[in-house]
Amino acid sequence: MTRVAAFDCGTNSLRLLVADIDVAARTREDLVREMRVVRLGQGVDSTGRIADASLQRVFTAVEEYMQIVRQHDVEAIRFCATSAARDAENVEVFLSGIRDRTGVEPEVIDGDEEARVSFQGSTRDLPPLAEPLLVIDIGGGSTELILGKADGSILAAKSLDIGSVRLNERHLAGDPPTKDEIAEAVADIDRALDDCSVDPADAGAVIGVAGTVTTIAAAVLDLPSYDSIVIHHSVLRPDSVQGAVMRLLSMVIEQRKALPYMHPGRADVIGAGGLILERILRRTTVDSMLVSEHDILDGIAWSVALPGAPAAGKD
């Protein structure tokens, strides 16, 4: 049994998982799972830099998380950052701040590694599904499409520079966004998908992961509150997803924030993320999507515990 701490620092959120993993038995017990909306990537698409305010939000959250980590006496820590950190010219300021606060070397993982870890995290507890599996991981700055098998092997993967924060900042300025703004966002998404080396039509089954997908699932299910147990392995029809996305886009941000399942830090960007999901599903041939609460964060945790894992520090 190995106790690990996994950090996933994306464009919109910073998440922590502390878990006990038994590699031989292929089991994991989650001790802590936390999420803060820190919006690391705010403005990065237009400025190429992480804003000072964004850095401070991240550093404050990391300090809070490290108090939790120290209380649990973890054996190893892995800190991974993705799209916003990849794109920022002042990333060293971010890395230095994380290094000082965690005592480990943070990693800015590339799109291929992000796809690999996300696939590993989301496919460990699936019911039997037709292969190949397509995992859709929609983040704030990028979207990963990963085609693979149930045994964890990856056939093809692509990281696209479209995400909920990035597209919202580029196109959806209106509150609510106008038809023209939505059309511009859809055209941007479709261009990225037209050039994508992973064809959603090749999927035998589709698994959707991460906060955009799980929030859309809560909307489709019309939940009275966000319930990860109900959402995990729920099954959504593409037409239901489309209906939920259009309803969310028709609301002003304050109306979205008032929805009982909506995290307030996701309310402004959920429409953009939903459009990405809806446009991908249009290109599949399946009649439903399986939603998973397990994603890249879980993959990071497993990557620390598995034999041959890269050396990970302990504070």
C-alpha positions as CSV (number, residue, x, y, z in Angstrom):
1,M,0.0,0.0,0.0
2,T,1.4,3.4,-1.0
3,R,-0.1,6.7,0.2
4,V,0.2,9.4,-2.5
5,A,-0.8,13.0,-3.1
6,A,-1.7,14.0,-6.7
7,F,-2.1,17.6,-7.8
8,D,-3.7,18.5,-11.1
9,C,-3.3,22.2,-12.0
10,G,-5.4,23.0,-15.0
11,T,-6.4,26.2,-16.7
12,N,-9.5,26.6,-14.6
13,S,-9.1,24.5,-11.4
14,L,-6.5,23.1,-9.0
15,R,-7.4,19.7,-7.6
16,L,-5.8,17.5,-4.9
17,L,-6.2,13.7,-4.4
18,V,-4.7,11.9,-1.4
19,A,-5.2,8.2,-1.7
20,D,-3.9,4.8,-0.5
21,I,-3.1,2.6,-3.6
22,D,-2.5,-1.1,-3.5
23,V,-1.0,-1.8,-6.9
24,A,-1.0,-5.6,-6.5
25,A,-4.6,-5.7,-5.6
26,R,-5.5,-2.9,-8.1
27,T,-7.4,-1.0,-5.4
28,R,-7.5,2.5,-4.3
29,E,-9.0,4.2,-1.3
30,D,-9.5,8.0,-1.6
31,L,-8.8,9.9,1.6
32,V,-9.1,13.5,0.3
33,R,-10.4,14.9,-2.9
34,E,-10.5,18.7,-3.2
35,M,-11.1,21.2,-5.9
36,R,-10.6,25.0,-6.1
37,V,-11.4,27.2,-9.1
38,V,-8.2,29.3,-9.4
39,R,-8.4,30.3,-13.1
40,L,-4.6,30.0,-13.7
41,G,-5.2,30.5,-17.4
42,Q,-7.2,33.7,-17.1
43,G,-6.0,35.9,-20.0
44,V,-3.2,33.6,-21.0
45,D,-4.7,33.0,-24.5
46,S,-4.5,36.7,-25.3
47,T,-1.4,37.8,-23.3
48,G,0.8,34.7,-23.2
49,R,1.4,35.3,-19.5
50,I,0.0,34.1,-16.2
51,A,-1.4,37.1,-14.4
52,D,-0.1,38.0,-10.9
53,A,-3.6,37.6,-9.5
54,S,-3.9,34.1,-10.9
55,L,-0.5,33.1,-9.5
56,Q,-1.6,34.3,-6.1
57,R,-4.8,32.4,-6.2
58,V,-2.9,29.2,-7.1
59,F,-0.2,29.7,-4.4
60,T,-2.8,30.3,-1.8
61,A,-4.7,27.1,-2.7
62,V,-1.4,25.1,-2.8
63,E,-0.6,26.3,0.7
64,E,-4.0,25.2,1.9
65,Y,-3.6,21.8,0.2
66,M,-0.1,21.2,1.6
67,Q,-1.5,21.5,5.1
68,I,-3.8,18.7,4.2
69,V,-1.0,16.6,2.7
70,R,1.2,17.0,5.7
71,Q,-1.6,15.8,8.0
72,H,-1.8,12.5,6.0
73,D,1.9,11.6,6.0
74,V,2.0,10.8,2.2
75,E,4.9,8.8,0.8
76,A,5.1,10.6,-2.6
77,I,3.7,13.7,-4.3
78,R,3.3,14.4,-8.0
79,F,2.3,17.9,-9.2
80,C,1.2,18.2,-12.8
81,A,0.3,21.4,-14.7
82,T,-1.3,21.4,-18.1
83,S,-2.5,23.8,-20.8
84,A,-2.1,27.3,-19.2
85,A,1.3,26.5,-17.9
86,R,2.4,25.1,-21.3
87,D,1.4,28.4,-23.0
88,A,2.7,30.9,-20.5
89,E,6.0,32.7,-21.2
90,N,6.4,33.4,-17.4
91,V,5.9,29.8,-16.4
92,E,9.1,29.7,-14.4
93,V,7.6,32.1,-11.8
94,F,4.7,29.6,-11.4
95,L,7.0,26.6,-11.2
96,S,9.3,28.3,-8.6
97,G,6.3,29.2,-6.4
98,I,5.0,25.6,-6.5
99,R,8.5,24.2,-5.8
100,D,8.9,26.5,-2.8
101,R,5.5,25.5,-1.4
102,T,5.5,21.8,-2.0
103,G,9.1,20.8,-1.8
104,V,8.8,18.8,-5.1
105,E,9.6,19.5,-8.7
106,P,6.3,20.4,-10.5
107,E,5.9,19.1,-14.0
108,V,4.4,20.9,-17.0
109,I,3.2,17.9,-18.9
110,D,2.8,18.0,-22.7
111,G,-0.4,17.1,-24.5
112,D,0.7,13.5,-25.1
113,E,1.4,12.9,-21.4
114,E,-1.8,14.6,-20.4
115,A,-3.8,12.3,-22.8
116,R,-2.0,9.2,-21.5
117,V,-2.6,10.0,-17.8
118,S,-6.2,11.0,-18.4
119,F,-6.9,7.8,-20.3
120,Q,-5.3,5.7,-17.5
121,G,-7.2,7.5,-14.8
122,S,-10.6,7.2,-16.5
123,T,-10.6,3.6,-17.7
124,R,-9.6,1.6,-14.6
125,D,-13.1,0.9,-13.4
126,L,-15.2,0.8,-16.5
127,P,-18.1,-1.7,-17.2
128,P,-17.7,-3.8,-20.4
129,L,-17.8,-1.5,-23.4
130,A,-17.4,-1.8,-27.1
131,E,-13.9,-1.0,-28.3
132,P,-12.1,1.2,-29.2
133,L,-12.9,3.5,-26.3
134,L,-12.8,7.3,-26.9
135,V,-12.1,9.4,-23.8
136,I,-13.1,13.1,-24.1
137,D,-11.3,15.3,-21.5
138,I,-12.4,18.9,-21.8
139,G,-10.3,21.3,-19.7
140,G,-10.1,25.0,-19.5
141,G,-7.4,25.5,-22.0
142,S,-7.3,22.3,-24.0
143,T,-9.3,19.2,-24.9
144,E,-7.9,15.7,-25.1
145,L,-9.3,13.0,-27.4
146,I,-7.8,9.6,-26.6
147,L,-8.7,6.4,-28.5
148,G,-7.6,3.2,-26.8
149,K,-8.5,-0.2,-25.4
150,A,-9.9,-1.4,-22.0
151,D,-6.5,-2.8,-21.1
152,G,-5.2,0.8,-21.0
153,S,-3.3,0.7,-24.2
154,I,-3.6,3.9,-26.4
155,L,-4.2,3.7,-30.1
156,A,-4.2,7.5,-30.9
157,A,-4.4,10.7,-28.9
158,K,-4.6,14.4,-29.7
159,S,-4.5,17.5,-27.5
160,L,-6.5,20.4,-29.1
161,D,-6.0,24.0,-28.1
162,I,-9.7,24.5,-27.4
163,G,-11.0,24.6,-23.8
164,S,-13.8,26.2,-21.8
165,V,-11.9,29.2,-20.6
166,R,-10.0,29.7,-23.8
167,L,-13.1,29.6,-26.0
168,N,-15.2,31.7,-23.6
169,E,-12.5,34.5,-23.6
170,R,-12.2,34.3,-27.4
171,H,-15.9,34.3,-28.4
172,L,-18.6,34.4,-25.7
173,A,-18.5,37.9,-24.4
174,G,-22.2,38.4,-24.2
175,D,-24.3,37.6,-21.1
176,P,-25.9,35.5,-22.4
177,P,-23.9,35.1,-25.6
178,T,-25.4,36.1,-28.9
179,K,-26.2,33.7,-31.7
180,D,-23.3,35.2,-33.7
181,E,-20.9,34.6,-30.8
182,I,-22.0,31.0,-30.4
183,A,-21.6,30.5,-34.2
184,E,-18.0,31.8,-34.0
185,A,-17.2,29.5,-31.1
186,V,-18.7,26.5,-33.0
187,A,-16.7,27.4,-36.1
188,D,-13.5,27.5,-34.0
189,I,-14.3,24.1,-32.5
190,D,-15.2,22.6,-35.8
191,R,-11.9,23.8,-37.3
192,A,-10.0,22.1,-34.6
193,L,-11.9,18.9,-35.0
194,D,-11.5,18.9,-38.8
195,D,-7.7,19.0,-38.3
196,C,-7.7,16.4,-35.5
197,S,-5.9,13.1,-36.1
198,V,-8.3,11.3,-33.8
199,D,-11.7,10.7,-35.5
200,P,-14.6,10.5,-33.0
201,A,-16.4,8.3,-35.5
202,D,-14.0,5.5,-34.9
203,A,-15.2,5.1,-31.3
204,G,-17.0,2.0,-30.2
205,A,-17.9,3.7,-26.9
206,V,-17.4,7.2,-25.5
207,I,-16.4,8.2,-22.0
208,G,-16.6,11.8,-21.0
209,V,-14.5,13.1,-18.0
210,A,-13.7,16.2,-16.1
211,G,-15.7,19.2,-14.8
212,T,-17.4,20.4,-17.9
213,V,-18.7,16.9,-18.7
214,T,-19.8,16.1,-15.1
215,T,-21.5,19.4,-14.8
216,I,-23.4,18.9,-18.1
217,A,-24.4,15.5,-16.7
218,A,-25.8,17.1,-13.6
219,A,-27.8,19.4,-15.9
220,V,-29.1,16.6,-18.0
221,L,-30.1,14.7,-14.9
222,D,-31.5,17.8,-13.3
223,L,-29.9,17.1,-10.0
224,P,-31.0,19.0,-6.9
225,S,-27.3,19.3,-5.9
226,Y,-24.0,18.1,-7.4
227,D,-23.8,14.4,-6.6
228,S,-20.7,12.6,-7.8
229,I,-22.1,9.2,-6.9
230,V,-25.1,9.7,-9.2
231,I,-23.0,11.3,-11.9
232,H,-20.3,8.6,-12.0
233,H,-21.1,6.1,-14.8
234,S,-24.3,7.9,-15.7
235,V,-25.3,7.5,-19.4
236,L,-26.2,10.5,-21.5
237,R,-27.7,10.7,-25.0
238,P,-26.2,13.2,-27.4
239,D,-29.5,14.9,-27.9
240,S,-29.9,15.4,-24.2
241,V,-26.4,16.9,-24.0
242,Q,-27.3,19.3,-26.8
243,G,-30.5,20.4,-25.1
244,A,-28.7,21.0,-21.8
245,V,-26.0,23.0,-23.5
246,M,-28.5,25.2,-25.3
247,R,-30.4,25.9,-22.1
248,L,-27.2,26.9,-20.3
249,L,-26.2,29.2,-23.1
250,S,-29.6,30.9,-23.0
251,M,-29.1,31.9,-19.3
252,V,-27.2,34.8,-17.9
253,I,-24.3,34.0,-15.6
254,E,-26.2,34.8,-12.4
255,Q,-28.9,32.3,-13.5
256,R,-26.3,29.6,-14.0
257,K,-24.7,30.3,-10.6
258,A,-28.1,29.8,-9.0
259,L,-28.4,26.2,-10.4
260,P,-28.1,23.9,-7.4
261,Y,-25.4,21.7,-9.1
262,M,-23.3,24.5,-10.6
263,H,-19.9,25.4,-9.0
264,P,-19.9,29.3,-9.2
265,G,-16.3,29.2,-10.6
266,R,-17.6,27.2,-13.6
267,A,-20.8,29.2,-14.4
268,D,-19.2,31.6,-16.8
269,V,-17.4,29.0,-18.9
270,I,-19.7,26.0,-18.9
271,G,-21.4,27.1,-22.1
272,A,-18.2,27.1,-24.0
273,G,-17.2,23.7,-22.6
274,G,-20.6,22.3,-23.4
275,L,-20.3,23.4,-27.0
276,I,-17.0,21.5,-27.3
277,L,-18.7,18.4,-25.9
278,E,-21.7,18.7,-28.1
279,R,-19.7,19.2,-31.3
280,I,-17.5,16.2,-30.6
281,L,-20.6,14.0,-29.9
282,R,-22.0,15.0,-33.2
283,R,-19.1,13.3,-34.9
284,T,-19.5,10.0,-33.1
285,T,-21.7,7.1,-34.2
286,V,-22.7,6.0,-30.7
287,D,-26.1,6.5,-29.2
288,S,-24.8,7.4,-25.7
289,M,-21.8,8.6,-23.6
290,L,-20.7,7.2,-20.3
291,V,-19.7,9.8,-17.8
292,S,-16.8,9.2,-15.4
293,E,-15.8,11.1,-12.3
294,H,-12.3,9.6,-12.6
295,D,-9.9,11.4,-14.9
296,I,-6.4,12.8,-15.1
297,L,-6.2,13.4,-11.3
298,D,-6.8,9.7,-10.7
299,G,-4.2,8.9,-13.4
300,I,-1.6,11.1,-11.7
301,A,-2.2,9.3,-8.4
302,W,-1.8,5.8,-10.0
303,S,1.3,7.0,-11.9
304,V,3.1,7.7,-8.7
305,A,2.3,4.3,-7.1
306,L,2.9,2.0,-10.1
307,P,6.3,0.2,-10.4
308,G,8.8,2.1,-12.5
309,A,7.1,5.4,-11.8
310,P,9.3,8.5,-12.1
311,A,10.8,9.6,-8.8
312,A,8.4,11.8,-6.9
313,G,9.3,13.9,-3.9
314,K,8.0,14.0,-0.4
315,D,7.8,17.2,1.5
